[in-house]
Amino acid sequence: MREIKEDFGNIRFLIPLAGTILFSYIVLNQKEENKDIEKMQTATKRALVALIVAYFARIDLVIAPFWLVWVFSYWTKESAGWV
């Protein structure tokens, strides 16, 4: 918990995180139906999972990434071949 508090109290962590969240929000809320938008949305979803897994590694969680990836793969249509 101490590491999480330190990270979320550090402006050098929060600004890039906020930029990433904003970018992801914009990409994932695109309503256009074309191949490029679909590819960007898929890439963004996968990148967000990777970001969460990387943060889990930073705070020394070992089992949580397995369940995150499992749930993501189970509930999304793009599970084939993304890992």
C-alpha positions in Angstrom: 0.0 0.0 0.0 2.9 2.3 0.7 4.2 2.1 -2.9 0.7 2.8 -4.3 0.3 5.8 -2.1 3.7 7.1 -3.1 3.0 6.6 -6.8 -0.4 8.3 -6.7 1.1 11.2 -4.7 3.9 11.7 -7.2 3.1 14.2 -10.0 5.8 12.6 -12.2 3.7 9.4 -12.2 0.2 11.1 -12.4 0.8 13.3 -15.4 1.8 10.5 -17.8 -0.9 8.3 -16.3 -3.5 11.0 -16.9 -2.3 11.4 -20.5 -2.6 7.7 -21.0 -6.1 7.5 -19.6 -7.2 10.5 -21.6 -5.8 9.1 -24.8 -7.4 5.7 -24.1 -10.8 7.3 -23.3 -10.7 9.3 -26.6 -9.8 6.2 -28.7 -12.2 3.9 -27.1 -15.1 6.3 -27.5 -14.7 6.8 -31.2 -18.0 5.9 -32.9 -16.8 5.6 -36.4 -17.1 2.2 -38.0 -13.9 1.7 -40.0 -11.0 -0.8 -39.9 -8.4 1.7 -38.5 -10.6 2.7 -35.5 -11.2 -0.9 -34.7 -7.5 -1.7 -34.8 -6.7 1.3 -32.6 -9.4 0.3 -30.1 -8.1 -3.2 -30.0 -4.5 -2.0 -29.6 -5.6 0.4 -26.8 -7.4 -2.4 -24.9 -4.4 -4.6 -25.0 -2.1 -1.8 -24.1 -4.2 -1.0 -21.0 -4.0 -4.6 -19.9 -0.3 -4.5 -20.4 -0.1 -1.3 -18.3 -2.0 -2.9 -15.5 0.2 -6.0 -15.6 3.3 -3.8 -15.5 2.0 -1.9 -12.5 1.2 -5.2 -10.8 4.8 -6.2 -11.3 5.9 -2.9 -9.9 4.1 -3.5 -6.7 5.2 -7.2 -6.6 1.9 -8.9 -7.3 2.5 -12.2 -9.0 -0.8 -14.0 -9.3 -3.1 -11.0 -10.2 -1.8 -10.6 -13.8 -2.8 -14.2 -14.6 -6.4 -13.5 -13.5 -6.5 -10.1 -15.2 -5.4 -11.6 -18.5 -7.7 -14.6 -18.1 -10.8 -12.4 -17.5 -9.8 -10.0 -20.3 -9.4 -13.0 -22.7 -12.6 -14.6 -21.6 -14.8 -11.5 -21.9 -13.4 -9.9 -25.1 -13.9 -11.0 -28.7 -10.3 -10.3 -29.6 -8.8 -13.0 -27.4 -7.5 -15.1 -30.3 -3.8 -14.4 -30.9 -3.3 -11.3 -28.8 -0.9 -12.6 -26.3 
